């Protein structure tokens, strides 16, 4: 990484923070839409929460969409700094799936 000034570093982290915030919001909205479509397909109303397996599948679907959105955005931003492999996206997706599945099991 080339020598950068404090101002350049601040601009990079400001850009990272603002763009990441939008990526999280858009990904979260998309994951909610995916979950609503899943509920509509399998006839689950929001008053009844479905079986534990249906809840787990909804959590996994939501985590996948969140991970894809955030992973793509992180890769786009980090490509400016260093060479980011495609595995980055899949590792973020797997992390979100795991986090959502554990959350679904606990709650």
Secondary structure by P-SEA (a helix, b strand, c coil): cccccaaaaaaaaaaaaaaaaaaaaaaaaaaaaaaaaaaaaacccccccccaaaaaaaaaaaaaaaaaaaaaaaaaaaccccccccaaaaaaaaaaaaaaaaaaaac
